[in-house]
Amino acid sequence: MIFYSAHQREEDRNFDYTLFLGAILHDIGKFYMRTENPDAKKNISKEYEAFYQAEGKYAPRHQEWGAFFVEHFLPESLKGVTSLVLYHHRPSSYDQLLISVADKISAKVDRKDIIEEEAAGDKSKYLISVLSQINLDRDKKEPKKPFYKLLKKRYDVENPTEGFSSNAKEDYQNLWTEFSRKISILRDGFESSFDLEDFATAVYNLLRIYTYNVPSAFYHSQPDISLWAHSKSTAAIAFCLDRQLKKEFSQENERIRDLEAINTKLLPGNESAIKKGDYPYFCLVKGDVSGIQDFVFDTSMDGALKALKAKSFYISFLLDTIARYILKEENMPVCNLIYNGGGHFYLLMPRYFMEKISHYQQKIDKILFSAHRGALNVLLEAAEVDLYDFARNFGDCFDRVSRNIQKKKACKLKNVLEETKMEFFEPWEDHDLKCPHCGRKIEPKEDNPDYCRFCDSFVKLGDELMKSLFIVDSWGEEKEFSEFFNIHNVLKAFGRTIEFSNHYESVANTLILDRSRIEDLQIKKKEIERGQKGSRQGFESEFYEDLDISTHVPFKDVNEEVLMLIDDIAESAKGIKTWGIVRGDVDNLGSIFKDGLGKDNSISRVMTLSEEFSLFFGYYFNKLVKKQDGNILVIYAGGDDFCILGQWDVLPQIAYKIYTEFRNFSCHNPDVTLSMGFEIAPDKKYPIYRVAMVCGDHLDQAKEYEREDGKKKDCFAFGANFVGWEEFEDLKKLKEAIADLVGNKNVSKALINGIYAVCNLKKVAQAQKELFKAWRFVYFMARLKERHSKFSAELEDVLDKIIDKKTNALYKHSYLAARWAELELRR
């Protein structure tokens, strides 16, 4: 859905949709033009000859290619979009100026004065991964090596490479052919019963998929910004300008005059004319949730997997709901939701919205305090953004709004406290039977003496979440609740109603829960069922919005109808019958967004960077975990972090696989790393909450890990043992050698005890500042080799791994390797 407000005059509605499509499609001609299609060029040259020759050009430019696309690929009723695309470099009307100025603001730091029509080598026509360009050490003068992305759809994820042999013309033609075919299907399907919201939504989603890896510009510029990010940011800026100007000026000619003044400041060569405080027409809004860890993991063991899944989904969806509620109330389009993931969202809004922050905070506090009694809070803050911020370092805006949020955390629930006064400090209602998780009155059922209706709604949500393909999403008036009996009530309090379904409805009202599941069904050629308002043309998944969340869960049966319980997961483990948790997140994320792009930190680059993290920890993470052996549940994954629960024995290998895939995805950039914590439950009935908390603590400690050479983070916390990822392969090889000798070759378990003993010797020597008696372990291994002469070579290899023959130093992860092997061997 693009616009959520249904209370507009027809004239305003048409203006908004035309402006939206004009802004989001203003540079589509760049994509089309790079196909170098001779027939298209001939037709465009003939149709638009007067336009480009009037400006002294000898061939059609991207604006003419774009206008031709709109004329021939959009329905007749949307031909008004043509002039916005055609004249976005030479505007005259108000709406043309909005797009022209927004385009310049978005691109101010994106590129230099670009002449799109000049020739360039094939390699320059591919998008440079923005992750390869992150640099947190500004003392290094050498630029980062560029890694290039192939011209693929968003969900055809392939790792960037330093070099490749490819034909740009053919790649552009192949991608354009598929894109234009989908646009044609869309156009033809809407001609009989046209719905503007459905059409605009589908175009928006198609552009996200097909222009995700297309560079916005590449001549005389480093092509590290996607056409998608530039188009989306241009649309977001255009709507902020329109709304703020309409607040400032009642007459259109006044608004035009102001836009022309901004336009002049943005012309090449006028950079020095832009001063701090010029045209503060924008603000960056951040929504931040607190209390996630306690809320998610404070769960009963009965139905725990479903509840865990549901609670993590609920937090992400609650933030999405609040963000879109604000957009609905302010009549802003979805493109102004810059980012949602990792427990926060960002909106680009007109400047006047800063005066409304307290109003929305009060609304949010009232609903969430009533629903969650202070266990879960969402804070809103904003930072003013002016022309100078766009032209210099947009990352500073993220830093400012984050600091504002931190200040607000010191006085959260202030609105509730002021409204309830001293009642806030009085005891809650004292029930004889109180839910230990949410504090509500327990209403026992025959089969469950601890039944809590609100907490049970999470178990039901988890069940629906795991078995459904879609969410049917609708918005209306907010509803008042004296008490919240389930999580659907919370969403309805903001005016949102959702229904989980395996049927798709209209494009604007259907959200795809898990695109990879849809893809699997389509590969198997299974029909996706249509609801009452589904498209008559058949299901085209690329028309629909994807939530970009990971929903993978383990099932007992091949038909995926019976979900595994924690006991089932524990029993499937090798060795000790229990489960574990892995939590991870990107290192130095704040610095990456604030400083990683240096002076080139534009809004489009920030959006490109955000999208990359969302893609990896959403769609790609889900596919990655699905491919791994073992029973794994993704509790949450999105934004920049994740948490998985599964049989303990496979988790370390899966963690390493996630790490290596992330490093490939991030171009092995030493400034873009990932740390994780791993914790094993002492037994399968152990509370999830405690394991998750300890795992989180160890992850925090992994962030403090420092090697002898000064390198920090980039670490795997295996329990309370901290392993640099570069050390993991050696650790694993030693563990496997020990496990193979004891488990498969019947070497005495004394081997493991001997390793424990030498590790203890090392500790004593360090504590007493004595010489480490490494010879004792050498002697022990010699005796062991005599007893197991058949495997003397393998035992010698273990000895070499544990004791360095040159220095007599003990391998620092010897204890961990032995402990890991012992847990795998336990019967």
Steps between C-alpha positions, in 0.01 A plus 500: 500500500636843402251735666300403809269800523165457327365843592631711213336713235519339157716787374753458783498123459580523129777753568661274760498186286627686194779662704587165657523314166684791336758508781552125527527466119688823425826316414355178357638615164854430627413134536326486161770699321779265611338214309617679182194358325532626137128475422403685816764766436371551146141546620599727789722709272210553262240571770713736713735653241375853562567475873866397499596698188361815663772459762776436248509122542528247218342196666224438754602527864375301799206738551374429147549126547308528829215699347470242220478225762219679686311563175516139388505298823261684732119510462342784306362657819856559630644684203531812720809335646674542161566872537649452849751250364572694180554839664667409831823667376322807354198553727240771468192387697475451877496119490789490250702729728429278802655201323785699348602651835454170684716327238777756550479482881515120493794502259691791653765279659423200280691618199681781322366674192403191302452473128307174477528476124879488478672168441651291776653156540282201573630458855388849596142412406472260793412597854784511753394340827473779756620249761836478323548875546445524878811645660529557875870591489525840335879505550532246219535706185460216253139458383323171558498252214168504319296179487236486229148357510355314205191636329253275675164538667499585869424144608752335266772550760856452378811617679682803356833435327812702424491411133282310259463444129154612402325693226322802647281551195373141511453509879297820479293359215423178688400680819296761310320234296376332815411831666309634198315169467381528861398864447302396191322227695422756769369757250287248309356357820388840623342634183162336564467581872759764584588564865755779542625384842554144380678618187730744678583236764592244234720750311677592823569135584615417147745790502641384833566155357629593151701819569656381827833412330484762226732798561330837513788667317845397388658754266753723682385343825547195715189286437432387856140622529216290364239647271244369749645694797533820296144471366352427842687784671399742222133411553533535879666842470243620245211426736674668794552810287138500383353464849733754662456757222123470524533578872726797430324651197132511405561596136659268243702781342667560838587133527643504146713803582642323805576184302676703231719662766594156639562377146750781438695415817524138386646574157858378438756753619270647765607264778646784710165679490337230716528601865392336823137590565403536132151369437442284811196340340560145623548289808631149558277306740613196694282246677686280747368207702635412844444189709537257209716239672289463815177508301594242236668242720268519803295208372340187642657173383155384381469626144835675542616475138178646365497776761866589440441525128183702547650744749796585280267542202265712708774747597606548138139526384409736783777739392381468140144574616601811695709629208217448251244640742700824506520500119123443481420781740736740321389385152854404398592210267680181601824612329551734797554194721876498447579191706345256746707229669713412800257656748462843341362686200579827322261733321584802285231755577425870440643737761163581658470140620749578780222696673283186499747260658355539850147435370602170341716403799200547726287276278769229486564512876130470582450191282821318586484569873146366514600194293842421648514676839833667422675181382515627142544864398542683172661844510476761224743781435597723208790709374468797266646453152587787269655537156849508652445156660406348166794663327761403759468196729154355547646251749520784753119517495480135607747570776305803625164326512656198674645729768155654546353153551765417760408813696133409484565151639582663833140619530297241310135462605503866597160546332350209694644629826363851441156368411463249786697706754549311829279211380800389293686402819208311657496118489353325198171318546580206725362178354508172684620342175732731310681427173875497575573639152255787444344548847141452382242295683527131414176332398570125528371263235435131543819399322713790621489635857745781407302626198541872420294625209746773400811279511313222322432742213874489427493121475205526257678773304813284477297210365338721235830662415670168432217354292397802291633650180342844521369771726186674378551853627236771537482841665207686653408705804683438827306298757483570873562211742454513875709181516713323241415131477731414209763654278248565221335752735830691521525530122132597472563781749714656224234422238667191350327165453690196378392153398739211435413315184614263228295698248619821339270800472552837330858616440468793742360285782715186475838460668725203424622342823780288355597541135722193503199279588307652212795432269513136615131456421541660158797274420278203586232661277247504781219749454484798734137544594318823427264668745190699413698809403799326345623586151323322216827480305661241730742550786806717425703499823716794390199734508465447875687644796732268689541543875870404477486286812631150564229248590686167485386235750564124526211260439456136595341404167579552132167676445605764755186474709632388841750734664791360699502565873810591699518141627504376139783738410701398806455128434624540142836634621818297485653423837340687788124524439436870524464817297687827466464860389714714269461878494693731272517852370714722279799661672531880517164560331462855630845594375434334164196719439651815647863485383537200270421689182702807592406820323289308247234415756189594301146389575510267197820333618355455848187347347708274274698386805183439705347296221810280479478408870124443469552269202765290671329465839156456345443305181855369454542400868180298479618312190843445652369343822253283305787340309690396814473154653338489841186620673523877532240762589561861399369695799570829325715631219484839339667838489850419622453217750357153552425229756463130425414204723578140408670174580821606665740282297429667163486859623877573499532386137188693399634808679824470303307453174297815572824684574679388182195585288478843660869562437456402135194725477689790662795455260736388780520862609690498834278785618176304455508201736261287702529378859292223659429338832420129542363339815397141570204426729612288800202274430206505261255631765719794593323841468553660159513840665813417701689349206412796279612750765836330555544472124435874470753575774763292324423675170561834673832366630590380150470863394783576744728221375844626398786309341870554563526704178229739624220374276165506683159330478433266203467228763307182585418460869476123550356502850749703702780426252581767244619389158600737223324383184840455335571234767179303459620255232802394711276457804255288303775281352641428845153418635433267207835324543431439870141387437610267219771336712275445803168446326597305188841349571439396863794696636463537877300797633815566702600712198234757592592491869866539406417817305303635797800423724752685281268801480482503879882476516519809283262691731700405809828599333357840407351559845824408677722652233679170444629328189226315313586127511394412146716185512245333728239501222761385248582208730129424550442492123804271450345248742166533321665435163655181640155376607343595165792448261261451210404867527839639596508741206157646586597542865825668397294741288286589806817555702635733231177698505505539878873557572713715273826306466709813442375701797333238724199735506155355567231553232269745672175326399608149604251481787212617280582246229507217755177617666325530164610146407392364839148643465469346154613159631280491807246218497 
